[in-house]
């Protein structure tokens, strides 16, 4: 049995608005867990600067390499802006019926490129408990038929698996809010003979890696108490 996605009704309305226009590509945002996935938002990838649309061959849903890179860059920027607990869990593609045949290959190409781009900017490694399945969603602009599949993005040879996509209201309305703050005072040495901004970026990232490892090895207290990993949080807000 494939993974189950509980999707906020607002996502259905958002996709319905996009269906009436031209082909569209975008990101699916939510939260992953061992039992099921939660989707709270979809975000269409904007046009590139200059007003040019994503260049698709006539009668084809395939994107060229520049388009894939643009969607991946969109995913990287969105991922950096999301609050803790939310991430880019997949991608969607809306096409007319005559382009549906090529949609699965196009989506597979995009979802792997997106994950690679996001992972390149992460400062920590995935744990054994992290979910590596990502969802692809194809919507037909005429029939509004929805096809949902998943890929294990850590396996380049991964094949598509069926998934359950269900809309419901109030997906995240009962989620508790955990608030915290982290003070960062980091001294990063820079070599005098650096020749480019890439050298500076490499040094800063190396310093941040040390800081990220310290965060990973830290102990989290909720309301002053250390709870086990499988504890269910109660209440409207926890600090």
C-alpha positions, 0 to 999 in steps of 0.5 A, a space after each residue: 500500500 502506498 503513502 496517504 496524503 491528507 490535503 487541505 481543501 484550500 489546496 484543491 481550490 488553488 489548483 482549480 484556479 490554475 486549471 483554467 489557465 495554461 500549463 502550470 508547474 509548482 511545489 507541494 508544501 506540507 509535513 511528513 510523518 511515518 504514518 501519513 503525509 499532510 499537505 497544507 499549501 501548493 505554490 505555482 512556480 512564477 515566470 522567470 524574469 523578463 516575462 518569459 513563460 516556462 518554455 515547453 515544446 508545442 504539444 509537449 509537457 517536457 521542460 528544458 534544462 533551464 525550466 527544471 533549474 528554475 523550478 528547483 531554484 524556486 523550491 530552494 528559496 521556498 524551502 528556506 522561507 518555510 517555518 520549522 515542521 514544513 517542507 517541500 514534499 513534492 511537485 505538481 504539473 497541470 497539463 491538457 489531455 494531449 500532454 498527459 502521456 509525457 507528464 510522469 517523466 517530466 514530474 520525475 525529472 523535476 522532483 529529483 532535481 528539486 530534492 538535489 537542489 534543496 539538499 545541497 543547501 542543508 547543513 545536516 544529514 538525514 537521519 534514519 527516521 527521515 522520510 525520503 518519499 516525495 510526491 508528484 501530482 498530475 492534474 488534467 486541465 480538462 477533466 481535472 483528473 488527478 494522478 498521485 505517485 511517489 518516488 524515493 528521491 534518495 534512490 536514483 533507480 526508484 520507480 513510481 508508487 501509487 499514493 492516496 490523495 484526499 482533501 479535507 478541511 482543517 488539516 493543520 487547525 489542531 496542530 500545536 505551535 512550538 516556539 523557540 529562539 536561537 542566539 547565533 554568535 559565530 566567528 568565521 575565519 576568512 583567508 586573506 588570499 581568497 579570490 572569489 565570493 565562492 571562497 567566502 561562501 565555502 568558508 562561511 558554510 564550513 563554519 555553519 556546519 560546525 554550528 549545525 552539528 552542535 544544534 543536532 547534538 543539543 537537548 530540546 526542552 518543552 516547557 522545561 521538560 525533556 520528553 521522549 521522541 514519541 510524545 504527543 504534544 497537547 495544548 494550543 501553544 508550547 514554548 
